[in-house]
Amino acid sequence: MAANESNTTLKENGKTSTDPVRPVANFPPPIWDDRLLSLTVDYLELEAYAKAIDEPKEELRRLIINVNMDSNAKLCLINSVYRLGLRYMFREEIECQLDKLFKELNMEDYDQADLHTVSTNFQVFRQHGYNLSCDVFNKFKDHSSGEACVEEFFSSRDAYCRSKQLHKEELCIFTKWIKDMEFKTITPYVRDRIPEVYLWAIAIFSDPDYSQSRIVLAKMVQLILVLDDIYDAYGTIEELRILTSAINSWEINVMEQLPEYIKPLYNILLNELTEVQKQLSTEGRTDRVDASKQAFQELAGGYLQEAEWRYRRHVPSFEEYLRNGLITSTYDVFTKSSLMVMGDIVSEQTLAWYESRPNIGEATKLLGRLYNDITTFQFEGERSQQVESVHTYMKTFGVPENVAVHELKQMIENEWKDINKGCLKPTEVSMELLAPILNLARMTDTIYKYDDRFTFPEKTIVEYVTLLFMDSVPKY
């Protein structure tokens, strides 16, 4: 939120100066400072785990493409591979097998299948975009699981340990970047959430192959976080207008116009995108960086609009708020930054598809905005802020708070239906390109379904961070 106008005070020398009234939020302090500094990566162990999975990986590949395996057993096997986070190793083989199995599907076969078989088949086909009808849940019998097959041929522990060491390495790199950029010094008013920020990158890019992409995306998320807290919890309206104008220009020569405390951040924003642009220029893919820049510019404009409403103490209509809220959800920056670092699979046609505002993208933005507002409006209300979904809905439709929250939650359920529909074949783009959008929605559900677990990570995110980065895996 933007602050009210400044108070006038007197300096000791008799000259007047302005002392801005800032809407500083009472954010909880970070939890991880000392423990992050002590994180270490065992590179020999990382290499050993990588080698350990080579041979069993090939054995499991042969099992997946085995033409003699029963179809139900194969679907159980694929389900286990998916649940153990190993799908990235066999993406093409699994897609080929599911295509074949779905084409050969006979709905009458499910009349005699047990609940486990029906549920597994339904889950596997739907997860991979195949529209298996809900009518399959009719009669039930008995069938065994395929997870033992994976455990027999493949040590999931080796794969998990490799991923964990890799994620620790990336978190160390990201933590060092945060320290090198001196964020704690230049933005002390911002939520300090280093591993929590990095969790978003892991959620969106879970495959080990996207290591560099996760690091770049984590940096973009950090920049989103800083902008969010400047516009919402520190900047005065005049400062925010100047900052928005600077971001829209995207020129280093406007630096002198900025308040002193914003200059370092503005420099980091420009430098980081410039660095990515240099990396992609040799591949002829600078248009992706341009898309991400544009998303940051639109985000700044959206944040400023909310700040202007708050400054004027104006509560917009629900419709007006949501139009802007799709931008301030930040998910356009998330998605375009994800596409920016996904490699050769992203083409000009991919960017054009996303710019056309497909339903799955718009649904994810709206889901993010509503989830965030429902879980934070009471905390924001402590600072007399009422520019969010709940209060705008109450004002527009003349309903009490509990009714507004109920209706907004129903809207979230409807957005999930659009997201699921957007993942069913035939899809407009590949499932690999849809994955960052779908994973963003899933992470939103994890963080905001019950409360704001990002701002208040001690409620459950602490456990996730500890399991992923801190705890060692028992040896046996």
C-alpha positions as CSV (number, residue, x, y, z in Angstrom):
1,M,0.0,0.0,0.0
2,A,1.2,3.6,-0.6
3,A,1.6,5.8,2.4
4,N,-0.4,8.9,3.2
5,E,1.3,12.2,2.5
6,S,4.4,13.1,4.5
7,N,4.5,14.8,7.9
8,T,6.6,18.0,8.1
9,T,9.2,18.1,10.8
10,L,12.1,20.4,11.8
11,K,15.8,19.6,11.6
12,E,18.2,20.9,14.3
13,N,19.5,23.6,11.9
14,G,16.0,25.0,11.6
15,K,15.3,23.7,8.0
16,T,12.1,21.8,7.3
17,S,12.2,18.3,5.9
18,T,9.7,15.6,5.2
19,D,9.4,12.5,7.3
20,P,7.3,10.1,5.2
21,V,4.6,8.1,7.0
22,R,5.1,4.6,5.7
23,P,2.6,1.7,5.9
24,V,5.2,-0.7,7.4
25,A,3.8,-4.2,7.9
26,N,4.7,-6.3,10.9
27,F,6.2,-9.2,9.0
28,P,7.5,-12.1,11.0
29,P,11.4,-12.3,11.0
30,P,13.2,-15.0,9.0
31,I,13.7,-18.4,10.5
32,W,16.7,-19.8,8.6
33,D,19.6,-17.3,8.8
34,D,22.2,-19.4,10.5
35,R,21.1,-22.7,9.1
36,L,21.3,-21.5,5.5
37,L,24.9,-20.4,6.0
38,S,25.8,-23.8,7.3
39,L,24.4,-25.7,4.3
40,T,26.9,-27.8,2.4
41,V,26.8,-29.9,-0.7
42,D,28.6,-33.2,-1.0
43,Y,29.6,-33.2,-4.6
44,L,31.2,-36.7,-4.5
45,E,27.9,-38.0,-3.1
46,L,26.0,-36.1,-5.8
47,E,28.1,-37.7,-8.5
48,A,27.8,-41.2,-6.9
49,Y,24.0,-41.0,-6.8
50,A,23.9,-39.9,-10.4
51,K,26.0,-42.9,-11.4
52,A,24.0,-45.3,-9.2
53,I,20.8,-44.7,-11.0
54,D,22.1,-45.2,-14.6
55,E,21.8,-49.0,-14.8
56,P,18.4,-49.4,-12.9
57,K,17.0,-46.5,-15.0
58,E,17.6,-48.6,-18.2
59,E,16.0,-51.6,-16.6
60,L,13.0,-49.7,-15.7
61,R,12.8,-48.2,-19.2
62,R,12.6,-51.7,-20.6
63,L,9.9,-52.6,-18.2
64,I,7.8,-49.6,-19.1
65,I,7.9,-50.4,-22.8
66,N,7.4,-54.1,-22.3
67,V,4.6,-55.2,-24.7
68,N,3.8,-58.3,-22.7
69,M,2.9,-56.5,-19.5
70,D,-0.7,-56.4,-18.5
71,S,-2.2,-53.0,-19.1
72,N,-3.4,-52.5,-15.5
73,A,0.0,-53.5,-14.2
74,K,1.6,-51.1,-16.6
75,L,-0.6,-48.2,-15.4
76,C,0.2,-49.1,-11.8
77,L,3.9,-49.0,-12.7
78,I,3.5,-45.6,-14.5
79,N,1.6,-44.3,-11.5
80,S,4.4,-45.3,-9.2
81,V,7.0,-43.7,-11.4
82,Y,5.0,-40.5,-11.3
83,R,4.6,-40.6,-7.6
84,L,8.3,-41.2,-7.0
85,G,9.1,-38.1,-9.1
86,L,10.9,-40.1,-11.8
87,R,8.6,-39.3,-14.8
88,Y,11.1,-36.9,-16.2
89,M,13.5,-39.8,-17.0
90,F,10.9,-41.6,-19.1
91,R,8.6,-38.9,-20.5
92,E,8.6,-40.1,-24.1
93,E,8.2,-43.7,-23.2
94,I,5.3,-43.1,-20.9
95,E,3.6,-40.8,-23.4
96,C,3.9,-43.5,-26.1
97,Q,2.6,-46.2,-23.8
98,L,-0.4,-44.2,-22.6
99,D,-1.3,-43.2,-26.1
100,K,-1.4,-46.9,-27.1
101,L,-3.3,-48.0,-23.9
102,F,-5.9,-45.2,-24.2
103,K,-6.6,-46.1,-27.8
104,E,-7.1,-49.7,-26.9
105,L,-9.3,-48.9,-24.0
106,N,-12.6,-50.8,-23.6
107,M,-14.9,-49.2,-21.1
108,E,-16.7,-52.5,-20.5
109,D,-13.5,-53.9,-19.0
110,Y,-14.0,-51.6,-16.0
111,D,-17.3,-53.3,-15.1
112,Q,-15.4,-56.1,-13.4
113,A,-12.4,-54.0,-12.1
114,D,-11.7,-53.3,-8.5
115,L,-11.7,-49.8,-6.9
116,H,-7.9,-49.7,-6.8
117,T,-7.5,-50.5,-10.5
118,V,-10.2,-48.1,-11.6
119,S,-8.8,-45.3,-9.4
120,T,-5.3,-45.9,-10.6
121,N,-6.3,-46.0,-14.2
122,F,-8.4,-42.9,-13.9
123,Q,-5.6,-41.0,-12.0
124,V,-2.9,-41.9,-14.5
125,F,-4.9,-41.1,-17.6
126,R,-6.2,-37.8,-16.2
127,Q,-2.8,-36.7,-14.9
128,H,-1.4,-37.1,-18.4
129,G,-4.2,-35.3,-20.1
130,Y,-6.4,-38.3,-21.2
131,N,-10.1,-37.6,-20.7
132,L,-11.1,-41.0,-19.1
133,S,-14.8,-40.8,-18.2
134,C,-15.9,-40.7,-14.5
135,D,-18.3,-43.5,-15.6
136,V,-15.6,-46.0,-14.9
137,F,-16.4,-46.0,-11.2
138,N,-19.1,-48.7,-11.3
139,K,-18.1,-52.0,-9.8
140,F,-15.0,-53.0,-7.8
141,K,-12.9,-56.1,-7.4
142,D,-9.2,-56.9,-6.4
143,H,-5.9,-55.9,-8.0
144,S,-2.3,-55.4,-6.8
145,S,0.0,-52.4,-6.8
146,G,2.9,-51.8,-9.2
147,E,5.1,-49.8,-6.8
148,A,7.0,-52.9,-5.8
149,C,8.1,-53.3,-9.4
150,V,9.7,-49.9,-9.3
151,E,11.4,-50.6,-6.0
152,E,12.6,-53.9,-7.3
153,F,14.3,-52.5,-10.4
154,F,15.1,-49.0,-9.2
155,S,16.3,-47.5,-5.9
156,S,14.1,-44.4,-5.5
157,R,16.3,-43.4,-2.6
158,D,19.3,-42.9,-5.0
159,A,17.2,-40.6,-7.2
160,Y,15.8,-38.7,-4.2
161,C,19.2,-38.2,-2.7
162,R,20.6,-37.0,-6.0
163,S,17.7,-34.5,-6.3
164,K,18.2,-33.4,-2.7
165,Q,21.9,-32.7,-3.1
166,L,21.1,-30.8,-6.4
167,H,18.5,-28.7,-4.7
168,K,20.9,-27.9,-1.8
169,E,23.5,-26.8,-4.3
170,E,21.0,-24.5,-6.0
171,L,19.8,-23.1,-2.7
172,C,23.4,-22.3,-1.8
173,I,23.9,-20.5,-5.1
174,F,20.6,-18.6,-4.6
175,T,21.5,-17.7,-1.0
176,K,24.9,-16.4,-2.1
177,W,23.3,-14.3,-4.7
178,I,20.9,-12.8,-2.1
179,K,23.9,-12.0,0.1
180,D,26.0,-10.6,-2.8
181,M,23.1,-8.3,-3.8
182,E,22.9,-7.1,-0.2
183,F,19.1,-7.4,-0.1
184,K,19.1,-7.4,3.7
185,T,20.8,-4.0,3.7
186,I,19.0,-2.3,0.8
187,T,15.5,-3.8,1.4
188,P,15.2,-4.3,5.2
189,Y,11.5,-3.7,5.0
190,V,11.0,-6.8,2.7
191,R,10.0,-10.2,3.9
192,D,13.2,-12.3,4.3
193,R,12.1,-15.6,2.8
194,I,15.1,-17.2,1.0
195,P,14.2,-20.9,1.1
196,E,10.5,-20.1,0.8
197,V,11.2,-18.2,-2.4
198,Y,13.2,-21.1,-3.7
199,L,10.4,-23.5,-3.0
200,W,8.4,-21.8,-5.7
201,A,11.1,-22.5,-8.3
202,I,11.3,-26.2,-7.3
203,A,7.5,-26.5,-7.5
204,I,7.4,-25.1,-11.0
205,F,10.5,-27.0,-12.3
206,S,10.7,-30.3,-10.4
207,D,12.8,-32.1,-13.0
208,P,16.6,-32.2,-12.2
209,D,17.3,-31.1,-15.8
210,Y,15.9,-27.7,-15.0
211,S,18.6,-26.8,-12.5
212,Q,19.7,-23.5,-14.0
213,S,16.1,-22.6,-14.8
214,R,15.3,-22.9,-11.1
215,I,18.1,-20.6,-10.1
216,V,17.1,-17.9,-12.6
217,L,13.4,-18.3,-11.7
218,A,14.1,-18.0,-8.0
219,K,15.9,-14.7,-8.7
220,M,12.8,-13.4,-10.6
221,V,10.6,-14.5,-7.6
222,Q,12.8,-12.6,-5.2
223,L,12.4,-9.5,-7.4
224,I,8.6,-9.9,-7.4
225,L,8.7,-10.2,-3.6
226,V,10.7,-7.0,-3.2
227,L,8.4,-5.0,-5.6
228,D,5.4,-6.4,-3.8
229,D,6.6,-5.2,-0.4
230,I,7.8,-1.8,-1.6
231,Y,4.4,-1.1,-3.2
232,D,2.4,-2.6,-0.4
233,A,4.3,-2.0,2.8
234,Y,6.9,0.8,2.4
235,G,6.8,3.3,-0.5
236,T,5.0,6.6,-0.4
237,I,2.7,7.4,-3.3
238,E,5.1,9.8,-4.9
239,E,8.0,7.3,-4.6
240,L,5.9,4.6,-6.2
241,R,4.8,6.8,-9.1
242,I,8.5,7.6,-9.8
243,L,9.5,3.9,-9.5
244,T,6.7,2.8,-11.9
245,S,7.8,5.4,-14.5
246,A,11.3,4.2,-14.2
247,I,10.4,0.5,-14.7
248,N,8.2,1.4,-17.7
249,S,11.2,3.2,-19.3
250,W,13.6,0.3,-18.4
251,E,16.6,2.7,-18.8
252,I,19.5,3.0,-16.5
253,N,19.7,6.8,-17.2
254,V,16.6,7.4,-15.1
255,M,18.3,6.1,-12.0
256,E,19.0,9.6,-10.7
257,Q,15.2,10.3,-10.5
258,L,14.7,7.5,-8.0
259,P,14.7,7.8,-4.2
260,E,18.1,6.7,-2.9
261,Y,16.8,3.5,-1.2
262,I,15.2,2.3,-4.5
263,K,18.2,2.8,-6.7
264,P,20.1,-0.4,-5.8
265,L,16.9,-2.5,-6.4
266,Y,16.2,-0.9,-9.8
267,N,19.8,-1.6,-10.8
268,I,19.5,-5.3,-9.8
269,L,16.2,-5.6,-11.7
270,L,17.8,-4.2,-14.9
271,N,21.0,-6.1,-14.5
272,E,19.5,-9.5,-13.9
273,L,17.2,-9.4,-17.0
274,T,20.2,-8.0,-19.0
275,E,22.3,-11.0,-17.9
276,V,19.6,-13.5,-19.0
277,Q,19.3,-11.6,-22.3
278,K,23.0,-12.0,-22.9
279,Q,22.8,-15.7,-22.3
280,L,19.8,-16.1,-24.7
281,S,21.0,-13.7,-27.4
282,T,23.4,-16.3,-28.8
283,E,20.4,-18.6,-29.2
284,G,18.2,-16.0,-30.9
285,R,15.7,-16.1,-28.1
286,T,15.8,-12.5,-26.7
287,D,12.0,-12.2,-27.3
288,R,11.4,-14.3,-24.2
289,V,13.3,-11.7,-22.1
290,D,11.3,-9.0,-23.7
291,A,8.1,-10.8,-22.6
292,S,9.4,-11.1,-19.0
293,K,10.3,-7.4,-19.0
294,Q,6.9,-6.4,-20.2
295,A,5.3,-8.5,-17.5
296,F,7.4,-6.7,-14.8
297,Q,6.3,-3.4,-16.3
298,E,2.6,-4.4,-16.2
299,L,3.0,-5.7,-12.7
300,A,4.5,-2.3,-11.5
301,G,1.5,-0.6,-13.2
302,G,-0.9,-2.9,-11.4
303,Y,0.7,-2.4,-8.1
304,L,0.6,1.4,-8.6
305,Q,-3.1,1.2,-9.4
306,E,-3.8,-0.5,-6.1
307,A,-1.6,2.0,-4.3
308,E,-3.6,4.9,-5.9
309,W,-6.9,3.4,-4.8
310,R,-5.6,3.1,-1.3
311,Y,-4.1,6.5,-1.3
312,R,-7.5,8.0,-2.3
313,R,-9.3,5.6,0.1
314,H,-11.3,4.3,-2.8
315,V,-12.7,0.8,-2.8
316,P,-13.2,-0.2,-6.5
317,S,-15.9,-2.5,-7.8
318,F,-15.2,-6.2,-7.6
319,E,-15.0,-6.4,-11.4
320,E,-12.7,-3.4,-11.6
321,Y,-10.5,-4.9,-8.9
322,L,-10.3,-8.3,-10.5
323,R,-9.2,-6.8,-13.9
324,N,-6.2,-5.3,-12.2
325,G,-5.9,-8.3,-9.8
326,L,-5.1,-10.7,-12.6
327,I,-2.0,-8.6,-13.1
328,T,-1.1,-8.2,-9.4
329,S,-1.4,-11.9,-8.9
330,T,2.2,-11.8,-10.2
331,Y,1.5,-15.0,-12.2
332,D,2.1,-13.4,-15.6
333,V,5.7,-12.6,-14.4
334,F,6.0,-16.2,-13.0
335,T,4.8,-17.8,-16.3
336,K,6.7,-15.6,-18.7
337,S,9.9,-15.9,-16.6
338,S,9.4,-19.7,-16.6
339,L,9.0,-19.8,-20.4
340,M,12.1,-17.6,-20.7
341,V,14.3,-20.3,-19.2
342,M,12.8,-23.5,-20.6
343,G,15.1,-23.9,-23.6
344,D,14.3,-25.1,-27.1
345,I,10.8,-26.3,-26.5
346,V,9.6,-22.7,-26.2
347,S,9.0,-21.2,-29.6
348,E,7.5,-18.0,-31.0
349,Q,4.3,-19.9,-31.3
350,T,4.4,-20.8,-27.6
351,L,4.7,-17.1,-26.6
352,A,1.9,-16.2,-29.0
353,W,-0.3,-18.9,-27.5
354,Y,0.4,-17.5,-24.0
355,E,-0.1,-13.9,-25.1
356,S,-3.6,-15.0,-26.4
357,R,-4.6,-15.4,-22.8
358,P,-5.6,-19.1,-22.8
359,N,-8.2,-20.2,-20.2
360,I,-5.7,-22.2,-18.2
361,G,-3.4,-19.2,-17.8
362,E,-6.2,-16.8,-16.9
363,A,-7.7,-19.3,-14.5
364,T,-4.4,-19.7,-12.7
365,K,-4.0,-15.9,-12.3
366,L,-7.5,-15.6,-10.9
367,L,-7.0,-18.6,-8.6
368,G,-3.8,-17.0,-7.3
369,R,-5.4,-13.6,-6.7
370,L,-8.4,-15.0,-4.9
371,Y,-6.4,-17.5,-2.7
372,N,-4.0,-14.8,-1.7
373,D,-6.7,-12.3,-0.8
374,I,-8.8,-14.8,1.2
375,T,-5.9,-15.7,3.4
376,T,-4.4,-12.3,3.9
377,F,-7.3,-9.8,4.0
378,Q,-7.5,-9.9,7.8
379,F,-3.8,-9.3,8.2
380,E,-4.0,-6.5,5.6
381,G,-7.0,-5.1,7.5
382,E,-4.8,-4.4,10.5
383,R,-3.3,-1.6,8.4
384,S,-6.8,-0.4,7.2
385,Q,-6.3,-1.8,3.7
386,Q,-9.5,-2.9,2.0
387,V,-8.4,-3.1,-1.6
388,E,-8.7,-6.8,-2.1
389,S,-11.3,-9.4,-3.3
390,V,-13.2,-9.8,0.0
391,H,-14.0,-6.2,0.7
392,T,-14.6,-5.3,-3.0
393,Y,-17.0,-8.2,-3.2
394,M,-18.8,-7.1,0.0
395,K,-19.2,-3.6,-1.3
396,T,-20.3,-4.5,-4.8
397,F,-22.8,-7.1,-3.9
398,G,-23.8,-5.9,-0.4
399,V,-23.1,-9.1,1.4
400,P,-21.4,-9.8,4.8
401,E,-17.8,-11.1,5.0
402,N,-18.6,-14.8,5.5
403,V,-20.8,-14.8,2.4
404,A,-18.1,-13.0,0.3
405,V,-15.5,-15.5,1.4
406,H,-17.8,-18.5,0.6
407,E,-18.5,-17.1,-2.9
408,L,-14.9,-16.4,-3.6
409,K,-14.0,-20.0,-2.6
410,Q,-16.6,-21.3,-5.0
411,M,-14.9,-19.2,-7.7
412,I,-11.7,-20.9,-6.9
413,E,-13.3,-24.3,-7.3
414,N,-14.6,-23.2,-10.8
415,E,-11.1,-22.0,-11.8
416,W,-9.7,-25.4,-10.9
417,K,-12.2,-26.9,-13.3
418,D,-10.9,-24.7,-16.1
419,I,-7.3,-25.6,-15.2
420,N,-8.1,-29.3,-15.3
421,K,-9.9,-28.9,-18.6
422,G,-7.0,-27.1,-20.1
423,C,-4.8,-30.1,-19.4
424,L,-7.0,-32.6,-21.2
425,K,-6.0,-33.8,-24.7
426,P,-5.9,-32.5,-27.3
427,T,-4.1,-29.6,-25.6
428,E,-3.1,-26.4,-27.4
429,V,0.6,-26.8,-26.5
430,S,2.6,-29.7,-25.1
431,M,2.1,-31.0,-21.5
432,E,5.7,-29.9,-20.8
433,L,4.8,-26.3,-21.6
434,L,1.6,-26.5,-19.6
435,A,3.4,-28.0,-16.6
436,P,4.8,-24.6,-15.2
437,I,1.3,-23.2,-15.2
438,L,-0.3,-26.2,-13.6
439,N,2.5,-26.5,-11.0
440,L,2.1,-22.8,-10.2
441,A,-1.6,-23.5,-9.4
442,R,-0.6,-26.5,-7.3
443,M,1.9,-24.5,-5.4
444,T,-0.6,-21.8,-4.8
445,D,-3.0,-24.3,-3.3
446,T,-0.2,-25.6,-1.0
447,I,0.8,-22.1,0.2
448,Y,-2.6,-20.3,0.4
449,K,-5.4,-22.8,0.8
450,Y,-5.8,-22.5,4.5
451,D,-3.6,-19.5,5.5
452,D,-0.7,-17.4,4.2
453,R,2.1,-19.9,4.7
454,F,4.6,-17.8,2.8
455,T,4.4,-14.7,5.1
456,F,4.0,-17.0,8.2
457,P,6.1,-20.0,7.2
458,E,6.3,-21.4,10.7
459,K,2.8,-22.8,10.2
460,T,3.9,-25.6,7.8
461,I,6.5,-24.4,5.3
462,V,9.2,-24.9,8.0
463,E,8.5,-28.6,7.7
464,Y,8.8,-28.6,3.9
465,V,12.1,-26.7,4.0
466,T,13.5,-28.9,6.7
467,L,12.6,-32.1,4.8
468,L,13.9,-30.9,1.4
469,F,17.1,-29.1,2.5
470,M,18.1,-29.7,6.1
471,D,17.4,-33.3,7.1
472,S,19.8,-36.0,5.9
473,V,18.5,-39.1,4.4
474,P,19.0,-42.2,6.6
475,K,21.5,-44.7,5.1
476,Y,20.7,-48.4,5.1
